[in-house]
């Protein structure tokens, strides 16, 4: 009888610890794209005409998101739309997220440089999906990966710089989302955890 009670207590403890670990694992948020018509022009109307979709993800504890209402100098080069600012537990801006549409090119349907061409092909600023693309999660509808974000000296006060990025696409909707984070404000472990949690859906 005592053994049974001891086993039951151990089991309850294990369940409690696991549950606590899951509940304290982060902050689940949902982003809606397009969020509004902010930054809409005659040249990007097609992007803003996209049927709304949502992106759910889990941020580190205490982190939050806020719809971007003015261009942030810190991440001004990221060419995506309906941007959200990502704030850490001290309400410091640590990243930006946004979305875009993409076209399927025959023979390059799963090629990151083709899917993310708007953010991957620049010389002075780009998501380095050719050399630092690491797949974190793959499903029937798309792939999520982490990558470096490169700044040349020409656009960063004379010094090269690398930030951290996440890219995720949905091939049913032909949309992608991109996240850029200040490299000094997020660890690789946190970055991969966020990437693993991303889900794009309608």
Backbone bond lengths (Angstrom), bond angles and torsions (degrees), N, CA, C in turn:
res aa  C-N    CA-C-N  psi(-1)  N-CA   C-N-CA  omega(-1)  CA-C   N-CA-C  phi
1 X - - - 1.480 - - 1.528 111.16 -
2 X 1.364 114.36 -44.24 1.467 119.14 -179.79 1.526 110.68 -63.01
3 X 1.352 116.19 -38.67 1.468 119.64 178.65 1.528 110.90 -62.92
4 X 1.316 115.13 -39.67 1.460 119.37 180.00 1.520 111.14 -64.48
5 X 1.331 115.52 -41.14 1.470 120.07 178.99 1.527 110.07 -66.26
6 X 1.350 116.30 -41.94 1.462 120.36 179.10 1.526 111.13 -61.91
7 X 1.325 116.34 -43.35 1.469 120.75 178.87 1.525 111.13 -63.38
8 X 1.333 115.53 -39.97 1.457 120.54 179.17 1.523 110.54 -64.07
9 X 1.327 116.62 -42.82 1.465 120.60 178.85 1.529 111.35 -63.49
10 X 1.319 116.05 -40.76 1.474 120.48 178.40 1.521 109.93 -62.97
11 X 1.333 115.23 -44.09 1.464 120.33 -179.72 1.525 111.39 -62.09
12 X 1.321 116.41 -44.02 1.467 120.96 178.70 1.527 110.49 -62.07
13 X 1.332 116.39 -41.55 1.464 121.24 179.55 1.518 111.29 -62.28
14 X 1.349 115.65 -44.37 1.465 120.39 -179.81 1.523 110.64 -62.26
15 X 1.321 116.46 -45.96 1.468 121.11 179.65 1.524 110.31 -61.30
16 X 1.336 116.36 -42.33 1.463 120.94 -179.82 1.523 110.93 -63.07
17 X 1.337 117.08 -44.45 1.467 121.44 -179.37 1.525 110.78 -64.01
18 X 1.335 116.44 -44.73 1.462 120.69 179.64 1.522 110.49 -62.87
19 X 1.335 116.40 -43.62 1.463 120.71 179.83 1.518 111.26 -62.35
20 X 1.318 116.06 -42.41 1.463 120.11 179.27 1.520 110.54 -63.68
21 X 1.340 114.95 -41.14 1.457 119.22 179.26 1.502 111.13 -60.84
22 X 1.322 117.11 -40.26 1.462 120.20 -179.89 1.516 111.71 -70.55
23 X 1.322 116.60 -42.24 1.459 119.34 -175.46 1.520 112.41 -71.06
24 X 1.357 116.82 -24.63 1.453 119.20 -178.92 1.523 111.39 -98.94
25 X 1.325 116.41 13.49 1.458 120.52 -174.06 1.507 114.65 -77.85
26 X 1.312 119.20 -10.01 1.447 119.14 179.11 1.510 112.50 154.41
27 X 1.333 113.87 -170.98 1.453 121.70 -175.24 1.533 108.68 -117.22
28 X 1.332 117.36 113.07 1.464 121.48 -179.54 1.523 109.88 -79.58
29 X 1.342 116.41 126.15 1.467 121.56 179.01 1.528 108.80 -129.63
30 X 1.321 114.96 159.45 1.463 121.08 176.80 1.520 109.22 -126.84
31 X 1.329 115.84 127.60 1.455 122.13 176.91 1.523 108.34 -104.45
32 X 1.314 117.66 139.39 1.463 121.77 176.90 1.522 109.48 -111.17
33 X 1.325 116.26 131.60 1.465 121.54 178.36 1.524 109.39 -126.52
34 X 1.351 119.02 142.22 1.467 123.87 -17.24 1.525 110.35 -67.14
35 X 1.333 115.94 144.90 1.455 119.62 -175.35 1.530 111.54 -80.43
36 X 1.340 117.49 -35.09 1.464 123.06 176.42 1.525 107.13 -168.73
37 X 1.322 117.56 -166.32 1.468 121.02 -177.55 1.527 113.60 -96.00
38 X 1.329 116.91 11.81 1.464 120.22 179.17 1.541 109.17 -59.47
39 X 1.320 116.55 130.20 1.472 124.48 -179.57 1.527 113.26 74.81
40 X 1.325 117.69 10.87 1.464 120.43 176.96 1.523 109.72 -74.65
41 X 1.337 115.88 134.78 1.463 121.31 177.67 1.528 108.65 -134.33
42 X 1.319 116.14 177.94 1.467 119.72 178.62 1.521 111.64 -66.55
43 X 1.326 117.28 -17.22 1.460 120.81 -176.68 1.530 113.63 -91.19
44 X 1.325 117.94 -17.42 1.467 119.57 -178.04 1.527 112.61 -121.61
45 X 1.315 116.77 20.44 1.469 121.44 -178.45 1.524 112.18 -54.09
46 X 1.332 116.40 -38.56 1.471 121.38 -177.43 1.529 111.26 -60.37
47 X 1.315 115.89 -37.94 1.470 120.04 -179.80 1.524 110.37 -66.48
48 X 1.334 116.28 -41.75 1.466 120.34 -178.13 1.529 112.67 -76.83
49 X 1.336 115.92 -14.42 1.463 119.85 177.88 1.525 111.70 -84.74
50 X 1.320 117.11 -4.08 1.463 121.92 179.34 1.531 110.50 -59.08
51 X 1.338 116.21 136.67 1.463 119.65 175.05 1.518 108.76 -59.90
52 X 1.320 118.12 131.01 1.461 119.99 -175.62 1.532 113.49 -54.41
53 X 1.328 114.57 141.49 1.462 121.16 174.98 1.525 107.89 -138.68
54 X 1.310 116.22 166.33 1.464 120.25 -177.24 1.519 111.34 -121.96
55 X 1.311 114.21 153.72 1.464 121.77 175.66 1.517 107.21 -127.32
56 X 1.318 116.51 117.33 1.467 120.14 176.05 1.520 108.23 -101.05
57 X 1.320 115.86 143.73 1.457 121.31 -179.98 1.514 109.58 -158.47
58 X 1.297 115.29 162.95 1.462 121.14 179.19 1.521 108.85 -113.65
59 X 1.330 115.88 117.84 1.456 122.31 177.85 1.528 109.90 -93.76
60 X 1.336 118.03 161.66 1.472 119.79 174.91 1.521 111.22 -57.05
61 X 1.307 116.76 155.43 1.459 122.46 -179.74 1.524 111.68 -51.85
62 X 1.333 116.07 132.01 1.450 121.11 176.61 1.518 114.29 87.21
63 X 1.341 117.92 -10.91 1.451 120.83 179.41 1.524 110.28 -81.43
64 X 1.333 116.32 155.35 1.462 120.43 -178.03 1.526 110.44 -147.76
65 X 1.322 115.71 171.40 1.465 120.53 177.16 1.528 109.08 -124.93
66 X 1.327 114.57 153.52 1.456 120.64 179.19 1.522 108.29 -146.54
67 X 1.309 116.60 133.70 1.458 120.81 178.22 1.531 109.83 -56.14
68 X 1.324 116.04 131.15 1.468 119.71 -179.51 1.525 110.20 -76.84
69 X 1.328 116.06 128.24 1.463 121.23 -177.39 1.523 112.73 -113.45
70 X 1.316 117.01 -15.16 1.467 122.21 173.20 1.527 107.55 -140.39
71 X 1.327 116.64 154.17 1.462 120.48 -179.91 1.524 109.55 -66.61
72 X 1.327 115.82 130.59 1.465 121.06 178.58 1.528 108.85 -92.86
73 X 1.327 117.37 119.67 1.459 121.03 -178.92 1.523 112.75 -55.45
74 X 1.331 115.40 -33.72 1.461 120.22 -175.15 1.523 112.73 -62.78
75 X 1.337 117.61 -32.22 1.460 121.38 -178.13 1.533 110.99 -128.77
76 X 1.317 117.39 32.21 1.470 121.54 -171.35 1.525 113.36 -68.31
77 X 1.325 118.57 -18.08 1.460 120.29 -175.83 1.523 113.36 -83.92
78 X 1.307 118.11 -13.08 1.466 120.63 -177.32 1.528 110.32 -69.19
79 X 1.358 118.65 109.81 1.462 121.84 -173.64 1.524 113.67 -89.06
80 X 1.317 115.87 65.05 1.464 122.06 173.92 1.521 108.06 -125.66
81 X 1.336 117.17 175.27 1.456 120.57 -171.38 1.520 112.30 -123.67
82 X 1.356 115.30 165.38 1.466 121.92 -177.17 1.524 110.33 52.11
83 X 1.314 115.52 57.00 1.460 119.90 -172.78 1.534 113.48 -75.00
84 X 1.310 113.53 148.00 1.462 122.66 171.25 1.522 108.41 -118.12
85 X 1.334 116.66 139.33 1.458 121.21 170.21 1.520 108.95 -84.77
86 X 1.317 116.60 142.91 1.461 122.02 176.71 1.519 107.57 -112.62
87 X 1.332 115.97 123.61 1.462 122.69 -175.30 1.518 110.02 -114.06
88 X 1.336 116.32 141.29 1.470 118.58 177.47 1.529 110.73 -84.33
89 X 1.310 115.85 -171.20 1.471 120.08 -175.58 1.523 112.85 -64.17
90 X 1.344 117.67 -19.80 1.466 121.61 177.53 1.526 112.19 -96.46
91 X 1.349 116.31 11.79 1.463 123.21 -179.34 1.529 112.13 64.02
92 X 1.319 115.93 26.12 1.465 122.01 176.10 1.524 108.34 -90.51
93 X 1.341 116.91 136.38 1.457 121.62 178.31 1.526 109.43 -67.08
94 X 1.336 116.68 118.47 1.467 120.84 -178.34 1.525 112.69 -119.21
95 X 1.339 116.74 -10.82 1.454 118.12 -178.35 1.513 112.21 -170.91
96 X 1.325 114.75 171.78 1.463 122.73 178.84 1.525 108.31 -139.83
97 X 1.337 115.87 145.65 1.465 121.54 176.87 1.515 109.44 -129.89
98 X 1.326 116.56 148.84 1.452 120.84 176.64 1.518 110.09 -161.61
99 X 1.333 115.95 -179.77 1.467 119.15 -176.77 1.523 111.18 -132.41
100 X 1.325 114.82 167.99 1.452 121.55 173.61 1.525 108.47 -158.92
101 X 1.318 115.97 167.05 1.460 121.62 174.33 1.529 108.67 -96.74
102 X 1.327 116.84 161.35 1.462 119.07 173.70 1.522 110.30 -141.34
103 X 1.320 114.99 160.54 1.452 121.67 177.97 1.520 109.62 -107.19
104 X 1.328 116.15 150.44 1.459 120.92 177.99 1.523 108.33 -92.38
105 X 1.322 116.11 123.88 1.463 121.61 178.23 1.528 109.05 -104.48
106 X 1.314 115.74 128.35 1.466 120.84 -177.21 1.529 110.44 -57.48
107 X 1.325 114.95 128.70 1.451 120.65 -179.01 1.516 113.71 88.87
108 X 1.338 116.87 -9.73 1.470 120.25 -179.54 1.526 110.37 -132.64
109 X 1.332 115.09 31.51 1.473 120.19 -175.82 1.524 113.01 -58.42
110 X 1.322 117.19 -33.20 1.466 121.04 -177.44 1.528 112.39 -113.84
111 X 1.324 116.51 17.01 1.457 121.11 -178.27 1.533 110.19 -87.03
112 X 1.341 118.09 115.85 1.473 120.38 -176.81 1.525 114.08 -54.53
113 X 1.329 118.07 -39.10 1.465 119.93 -178.40 1.524 111.60 -64.98
114 X 1.336 116.89 -29.18 1.466 120.89 178.09 1.523 110.96 -79.41
115 X 1.322 116.32 -44.02 1.467 120.75 -179.70 1.526 111.05 -63.58
116 X 1.331 116.04 -44.86 1.464 121.05 -175.30 1.524 111.74 -102.89
117 X 1.320 117.45 32.77 1.468 119.52 -171.83 1.524 113.29 -58.31
118 X 1.339 118.01 -32.23 1.474 119.35 -178.66 1.528 112.30 -64.95
119 X 1.326 117.08 -26.51 1.467 119.58 -178.20 1.528 112.77 -114.38
120 X 1.335 117.12 -2.87 1.464 119.95 -172.57 1.521 115.13 -109.21
121 X 1.314 118.44 -12.59 1.459 119.42 -169.61 1.521 115.44 -108.82
122 X 1.309 118.36 3.52 1.462 120.21 179.04 1.521 112.35 -72.36
123 X 1.318 117.07 153.87 1.469 120.69 178.95 1.521 112.23 -83.22
124 X 1.322 116.68 -43.57 1.465 120.31 -174.46 1.523 113.66 -92.36
125 X 1.319 116.33 -18.46 1.469 120.93 178.80 1.523 107.75 -148.65
126 X 1.314 117.25 126.25 1.466 119.55 176.34 1.521 111.93 -166.19
127 X 1.332 114.62 154.52 1.452 121.87 168.21 1.533 106.01 -78.83
128 X 1.310 116.80 119.34 1.468 120.96 -170.50 1.534 111.21 -82.40
129 X 1.340 115.49 67.71 1.465 119.87 -176.69 1.523 112.63 -76.24
130 X 1.322 117.90 -8.46 1.471 120.25 177.56 1.530 111.30 -78.96
131 X 1.340 116.44 -41.87 1.468 119.64 -171.48 1.526 115.28 -111.92
132 X 1.334 118.01 -20.65 1.472 118.38 -174.97 1.526 112.14 -125.81
133 X 1.315 117.39 24.26 1.466 122.92 -177.28 1.531 109.58 -81.45
134 X 1.325 116.20 117.62 1.468 121.17 -179.43 1.522 109.37 -124.41
135 X 1.325 116.30 113.30 1.467 121.09 -179.01 1.523 109.84 -69.24
136 X 1.323 116.15 129.87 1.464 122.73 179.16 1.523 111.16 -107.31
137 X 1.330 116.54 -36.35 1.460 120.25 -178.55 1.526 109.50 -148.71
138 X 1.325 116.28 134.96 1.466 120.90 179.11 1.520 108.88 -132.24
139 X 1.333 116.36 130.46 1.459 122.16 179.17 1.526 109.11 -127.64
140 X 1.322 116.09 -177.44 1.457 120.03 178.57 1.527 112.08 -66.39
141 X 1.325 116.41 -23.60 1.470 119.40 -175.37 1.523 114.47 -104.69
142 X 1.315 118.41 -3.69 1.455 117.85 179.20 1.508 114.54 168.14
143 X 1.330 114.65 -173.06 1.467 122.36 -175.19 1.525 109.44 -134.82
144 X 1.316 116.25 140.90 1.465 122.52 172.39 1.521 108.09 -117.30
145 X 1.327 116.69 134.51 1.465 120.91 -177.66 1.518 110.54 -142.39
146 X 1.319 115.60 161.07 1.464 121.48 172.31 1.520 107.92 -107.09
147 X 1.314 116.03 153.42 1.466 120.84 -177.81 1.522 109.59 -159.70
148 X 1.317 116.45 161.51 1.458 119.88 173.43 1.518 110.28 -80.98
149 X 1.328 115.70 153.55 1.462 121.81 173.84 1.526 106.81 -115.00
150 X 1.330 116.03 119.93 1.467 121.72 -172.03 1.524 112.76 -99.30
151 X 1.343 115.53 134.26 1.462 123.31 171.61 1.525 107.41 -119.83
152 X 1.328 117.38 127.39 1.459 119.61 174.73 1.525 109.38 -79.87
153 X 1.324 115.44 167.53 1.458 120.41 178.10 1.525 111.36 -61.98
154 X 1.332 115.76 -28.04 1.474 120.33 -176.74 1.520 112.96 -65.41
155 X 1.323 117.46 -26.58 1.472 120.35 -178.37 1.526 112.32 -113.29
156 X 1.339 116.42 7.59 1.466 118.96 -177.42 1.529 111.51 -137.46
157 X 1.323 115.44 54.62 1.465 121.85 174.04 1.522 113.55 52.10
158 X 1.326 116.15 39.93 1.463 120.00 174.06 1.511 116.32 84.53
159 X 1.352 117.63 3.49 1.469 119.81 -178.91 1.524 110.15 -130.59
160 X 1.331 116.50 136.15 1.460 119.83 173.82 1.528 109.42 -68.34
161 X 1.317 115.87 150.09 1.465 120.54 -179.68 1.518 109.92 -146.77
162 X 1.329 115.45 151.62 1.461 121.09 173.48 1.520 109.48 -127.70
163 X 1.319 116.38 129.43 1.456 122.16 168.63 1.522 108.40 -105.22
164 X 1.327 115.84 -179.68 1.463 120.82 179.18 1.529 109.22 -108.01
165 X 1.324 116.97 142.41 1.451 120.09 -177.83 1.518 113.60 -134.72
166 X 1.326 114.83 158.86 1.465 122.88 172.25 1.525 106.52 -130.23
167 X 1.326 116.62 136.52 1.462 121.38 174.23 1.525 108.16 -129.76
168 X 1.329 115.48 143.22 1.461 120.70 -179.12 1.515 109.00 -150.17
169 X 1.349 117.13 131.53 1.458 119.25 -179.82 1.523 111.41 -124.63
170 X 1.332 114.32 158.05 1.456 121.87 175.51 1.520 107.70 -123.69
171 X 1.330 116.68 113.36 1.461 120.19 -173.88 1.520 113.26 -77.11
172 X 1.320 118.22 -15.74 1.469 119.91 174.95 1.527 111.07 -74.15
173 X 1.332 115.75 -37.31 1.464 121.08 -178.46 1.525 113.14 -97.64
174 X 1.345 116.71 -12.45 1.466 122.13 -177.38 1.523 111.47 57.36
175 X 1.318 115.21 45.54 1.465 121.95 176.02 1.526 108.84 -128.91
176 X 1.335 115.04 157.72 1.461 118.99 172.19 1.514 109.64 -139.03
177 X 1.320 115.23 159.42 1.461 121.41 172.90 1.526 107.94 -121.38
178 X 1.321 115.30 148.27 1.458 121.16 179.68 1.522 109.22 -132.78
179 X 1.314 115.68 137.84 1.456 122.99 179.13 1.526 107.95 -123.30
180 X 1.323 116.30 130.49 1.461 120.28 172.25 1.515 109.03 -118.66
181 X 1.346 115.82 131.78 1.470 121.61 -179.39 1.519 110.38 -122.32
182 X 1.313 115.65 144.27 1.462 122.00 170.51 1.525 107.93 -60.00
183 X 1.332 116.37 122.89 1.463 119.65 -174.12 1.527 113.53 -61.04
184 X 1.330 117.07 -24.65 1.454 120.16 -179.21 1.516 114.07 -87.89
185 X 1.337 116.44 -1.46 1.468 120.65 -175.29 1.518 114.06 -112.95
186 X 1.333 117.53 -1.21 1.465 120.40 -179.92 1.523 108.92 -145.29
187 X 1.321 116.70 137.20 1.462 120.73 178.87 1.526 109.77 -85.42
188 X 1.323 116.17 163.42 1.464 120.21 176.48 1.528 110.57 -60.99
189 X 1.318 115.99 -37.73 1.465 120.42 179.59 1.530 110.71 -63.82
190 X 1.335 117.22 -44.65 1.468 120.90 177.80 1.521 110.73 -63.97
191 X 1.331 116.12 -42.22 1.464 121.12 -179.33 1.526 110.83 -59.19
192 X 1.314 116.54 -47.99 1.465 120.35 -178.53 1.522 111.73 -68.32
193 X 1.324 116.68 -32.84 1.458 120.21 177.18 1.526 110.86 -65.36
194 X 1.338 116.46 -43.72 1.465 120.43 176.93 1.525 109.60 -61.97
195 X 1.327 116.73 -46.38 1.464 121.29 -178.54 1.523 111.67 -59.31
196 X 1.310 115.96 -42.69 1.476 120.58 -178.60 1.524 112.21 -63.30
197 X 1.333 116.69 -27.12 1.477 120.75 -174.69 1.532 113.24 -86.78
198 X 1.326 118.25 -10.27 1.470 121.28 -171.67 1.522 111.73 -69.77
199 X 1.334 114.52 132.98 1.464 121.32 176.89 1.527 108.66 -138.32
200 X 1.326 116.86 123.68 1.455 122.76 179.68 1.539 108.12 -103.42
201 X 1.334 116.70 128.51 1.466 118.79 -177.85 1.521 110.83 -159.23
202 X 1.331 115.39 166.07 1.461 122.08 172.33 1.508 108.46 -111.04
